[in-house]
Amino acid sequence: MGNGLCVETSSSWTVFDWLDKVLGSVGSYAGLGKLRNDDDFIDRLSHHYTTMLLVIFTIVVSTKQYVGDAIQCWCPAQFTEAHVHYANQICWVSNTYHVPMENIIPADPDTRRETQLTYYQWVPFILLFMGMLFKIPRITWKVLTYSSSISLDKVLGLIFALQLAPKAERDEKLAELTDYLDTWLQTSEHYKDVCCLQLKQKVSQYSCFVCGRRYGNHFITSAIFVKFLYFTNAFIQYFALNAFLGDDFAAWGFEIMTGLADENPEYMKLSPRFPRVTMCDFQIRQMMNVQRWTVQCVLPINLFNSKIFLFIWFWLVFLCVTSLISLCTHFYATMFPLKRVNFIRKYLTLRRVITYRGEGERRLIHHFVMSYLKSDGVYVLRVAAHNATDILTAQVIENLYRKFKERRVESKDLNGGEYV
């Protein structure tokens, strides 16, 4: 099975298939839901596995914050236990600030506020919000395909039932799947009264600017749009974290790699973005006397935050690159119909239905792909190929091809030897 829906691959497993199998098993075991394989691994990498990782990170950070000691401050000796507890709490809910050990603490309170750390209390909520954003493209895909005249869930259900069915029932279930697809592929033939229909259908074969169910490119156009959302989502979140964690977060990963290359592993420990040691100012009111205290605090939570956000930095870069590549490959497959013809030809050749030698046979295959299956039909068959064996996929395509040929023969007989 291939690792995508628009790029042909060999029948052997790829590294993406292996990762999909392993990570999918982990997700099912963790109770995070069953995957619908009506998309490719790159999409699931964003909407499922990224969300799963962000939920795990949220649990880790929340456990440290609300179960363990999120902050501990070094208080003066005269502080009682109640004073120490109050200092820890007030420094946690207010913002601490970072001053390197070699620098003098500024005397001006306004100068201290300029270096305040305002993020660490909100890290669990930020991680959860990021996970929700990664689900938006998936929800968009469900909304766009909900009104379609075919249900991908039903197609996948029929495929799974066919693969698990006894040999005596496979022919019946294969015919049921073929009839379901054939009925759907013929629905566009009822739209004959649309203005400039033939011109629009011709344009729709090479472009997504004319799209819809009647033009046979609703699914592929929706898929390209959703893939654009996956890329945009990762790209925007990358720069949104730059505003959340600091103006230099966009280059943080490069700085870490530079520090490691210069054999300076202490850079991460001393990073001003996730400092372990901070300063805290608070006031204690005793009657009419207001005392101002400055204490030094340690933030153990930043030990986790620094590792988590460093991973997120590289992960977002990885998602941006892979999502952009996936978007380009899908767009390439849409703009060049030869890719669709080659995909169908491969399975028909596997079943030895065609020899692909005569010019008439070439035109027939081209007509079968461009006029009967169209872009949406090929897309659904790619989904089927991604979830079934090559033999089963070839049988479905063979049955559709035979129905197409029989219908052309009937049309020829009814119209005096001319195809319609």
N, C-alpha and C positions, 0 to 999 in steps of 0.2 A: 504494500500500500504506500501511497505517496505521502508526502508531508505537507501538501497544500492542495488547493482546489483549482488552481489555474496554471500550474506548472507541472509538466509531465515528469515523472520519475520512474525508476525501474521498480520491479516487483519486490526487490529486497528491501529490508528495513533500513531506514536512515537513523542518524543520531536523534533527529527530532521525534521519530516514532518511538524510539526507546525511552526518551525523556518523558514523552506524553504518557507512555504506559506506566512508568515508574511513578511520576508525579500524580497521575490520575489515581493510581492505587492508594497513594498516601492520602490524597484528598478524600477519597471514598471512605477510607478507614477512619479518618478524623471526623467523618460525618458532615462534611462541608458541601454535600450535594453531588448529584450525579450529572455528569457532563452530557450535553447534547453535542454530538459530533457533526453539526451542520456548519461548522467553520473549521479553519485550519489551526495548526499548533500556535502560530504567531498570534492569532486572535485570543486563543485561550491563555496564552502567556500573559496577556494584559488583563483580561476580565476575570480570569479564574485564579491563576497561580499568583499573580501580583496581589490580588485581594487577599488570598490565603496568607501570604507572607506578611502583609500589613496587619492582618488580624493577629497573627502570632506576635509580631512586634508590639502591638498594642497591649496584649496580655502580659508580655514581659515587663514593659515599662510601667503598666498600671500596678502590677504586683509589687514592684519595687517602690512605687510611690505610696500606695495605700496599705500595704502590708508591712514592708520593711521601713527603714529609716531613710527618707528621701534626702534629708539634710541634717547635718550636725554642726553646731557652732561652738567655738572655743570661747567660753565666757569667763569673765573675771572671777577671782576666787571668792569674792563676797556674795556671788549669786547663789541663792538657794536652789534646790531641785525644781521648785515651781518656776523660778526665774529662768532657769536653763530651758525648761520645757516651753515657756512663753517665748523665749528668744528664738528657739528652733521654729516654732509655729509662725511667728510674725515674720521671720526672715524667709520662710517658705512661701507664704501668701503674698508678701511684697517681693519686689525685685532686688536681687543682689547685683553687685557690679564687680568687674574684674580689674585688678591692678597688678601688673607683673611684680614679682618680688624685688626686682632691682629698681623699681620706680617708687617715688614718694607718693603717698596717698594725697590726692588734691584736697586742699582746705575748703574750696568752694563746693557746696552741695550740688549746684547746677552742673558743675564739671563732672561730678561723680555720676549724675543721672545720664550723662551722655554715653557712658559705657555700661549701662544696666543691661542685664540679661532678662528678656521678657518672654522667653519661649518655653522654658522647661516645664512650667505648670500645665501647658496646653499640648504637650507632645502627644498623649494618647488620643485626644480629640482630633488633632491634625492628622494623625495616621489613619484614624477611622474615616475621616472626611476624604482623604486621598483614596482609600479603598472604595468609597461610594462613587467617587468621580470615575474610577476605572470601570465601574459597572454601567455607566451611562451609555457608551457605545453599544453594549450588548442589549440593553433595554431598547435603544433606538432600532436595532436590527429586528427585535421581536415585534415592535410596533409597525415597522415598514413591511414586514412579511405577513403580518396578521391578516391583512385584507386580501392576500393573494388567493387565487382559486385553487391552489394546491397546498397541502400541508406537508412541510418537510418532516415533521414529527411522524406523520402517518407513513411517509415513504421509508423512513428509518425503521419504524415499527414493522413494516412488511418485510424489510430486508433482514432484520434480526429474526423474525418469525420464520422466514424462509431458510435461514442458515441453521436454525435449530429444529426444523421440521423433519420428520422421518422421510425416507426416500419415496415412499408411496404417496406422500402429500406434497412433495416439492413441485411437481408439475402444476398442480392446481394453484398453489400459492404464487408460483412464478407467473402464471397466466393472470392472476388477480393483480399483481404488481404491474404487469405490462399493460393491462386494460386501464388501470388507474392513470398511468402516465400517458397513455394514448388519448384517453378522454380529455385530459388537461391540455395536451398539445394541440388538440383540435379546437379548443375554445376560441382562439384568436381568429379562426376562419369565419366567425359570425360577424366580424366588424368589417363590413364591405361598404358601408355608406359614409365613411369618414373622408373628409376632403383631403385630396392629395395622398391617399392611403399608400399607393405603391411607392411614391417618392419618399414618404416618411419611413416606410418599411426598409427601403434601400439604405437610407441614411442611418437607421437604427442598427444595421448590421456592422457599421464601422464606427459609430459614435454613440455616446450616451446623452447627447443633447436632445435627441428625440427618444423618449423612454416611456415605458408603461407596459401593462399586461398585453395589450393588443399588438405591440411591436416585439414581444418576446425578449425583452431585455430588462424587465423589472427587477429580477433577482440580482443580476450582475451589476446593475447600476446602484442598487441598494448596498451591495457588498463593497463596491468601490467607495461609496460615500461613508460607510461605517468604518472602513479601513482608514480613510482620511481622518475620521474622528479619533481613532486609536492613536494615530500619529500626533494629531493636534493636542490630544489630552496629555500624552507623555511630554510633549514639548512645552506646553504651558505650565505643567506642574514643575518641570525642571526650573523654570525661571520664577515661578511663584515661591518656591523654597528659597530662592535668592533674596526675595523681599522679606521672607519670614525669618530666616536665620542670619542674614547679613548681606551686604552688597557684594561680597566677594565669594559667596557660596558657589557661584557658577564655575569658578576656577579652582575650587577646593580640591577636587580629585587630582588635578594636575599638580597642585602644590604637594599633596601627599606623595605622589609618585616621584616628584623631584626630590623631596626630602629623603625618601628611601633610596633613591639612586645616589644621593650624596652621603649615604650611610649616616643619616641623622634621624634615627627612629624616635628620638625624644620630641620631634615636632608635634606628633599627635597628642602627646601628654601635655605639652605646653600650649596647645592650640587655643587662641583667644575665643574661638567659636564655642568650644565645649570645655571650659576650664574646670578643673577639679576643685580648686581653691578660689573662693570669692570673698568679697567684703559685704557687710550688711550694716546699714544704719537704721536705728529705730529709737523711739522716744518712750520713756516711762514717766507717767504723770503721778506724782505723789503730792496730794493736796494741791497747792498752788505752784509747786515746784515741778518743772519739766526738765528731766534729765535726758540728754542725748548720748547714746552709746553706739560705738562702732566695734563690731566683732568680726572675727575671721571664721568663715564657714567652709565646710567641705561638702561638695555635691557628688555623692557616689552615683547618683542617677546619670550623671554625664559620662560615666564610664560606659554605660550602655548606649546612651544617646549618640555618642561620637561614632561608635561602631555601626549602629543602625543607620544613621544618616550617611555615613560613608558608603555603606552598601547600597542605600537608596540612590546616592549620586551616580554610582556606576550602573545600577540597574536601570535608571531612567535614561541614561545615555544609550544603554543596550537596547531598550525598548524603542527609543527614537530611531535608531539605525534599522532594527529589524522591521519595525512597522513601516518605515519609508520604503524599504526593499520590497516588502509584501505588497504595498500599495502600487509600486511601479510594475511589479510582475503581473498583478491583476489587470492593471491598465494596459499593459503590453498585450496580454492575451485577448483583451477586448478589442483593441484596435487592429489586430491582425487575425482575420478569420481562419487563416491557414492553420493556426494552432488548434482551433476547434476541429477542423477537418482531420488533422493528423491524430487527434485524440480518439475520434470515433473510428478512423481507419485502423488504428492499432488493434482495437478489440474485435472488429469485424474480420480482420486478418487472422487473429488468434482463433476464431471459430471457423476459419476457412470458408467464410461466406463469400468473400470476394478475392479476386486475384489482382485487381487494380492494374490491369494491363491495357484494356480497351478504353478509348476516348469516351464512349457512351457510358461505361461504368464510372469513369471519373466524374462525368457531369451528374450522374445519378447520385453518387455519394455527396457531391457538393450541394445538390438540391435537397438531399435528405437532411444535411446539417443546417443549411442556411434558411430553408423555407419551412421545414417540418420541425426540427428540434429547436432551431434558433438559439440565441445566446442563453436563454433561461433553461432550455432543455438540456444543453450541454452542461450547464452549471449544476443542475440537479443530478445528472449522471456522474459528474465528478464527485459530488457529495456521496452518491451511492458507492462509487469506486473507493472512496476513502474509508468506508465502513464495511465493505464486503471484499470478498476475494476477487481476483481477476477473472476467474472462470464464471462466477455468478454475474459479475458486471457485463461480461461478454455475452452471456445468455440473454440478459435483459435488452442489451443493444441489438442483438440479433433478432429478437422477437419484434422489437419496434421497427427495425428495418424491413422485416418481412411484411408487417402490416402496412408500412408505407408503400412498398412495391405492389401489394395486392390492391391498394386503393388507387394507385396510378393506373393499373391495368383496367380496373372497373371504369375509371374516368375516361380512359382511351376508348373503351367499347361504347360508352354512352355518348361520346362526342365525335363519332365518326373517325376514329383513328388519331385524334388530336388530344394531347394532354392539356388539362386545365389546372 
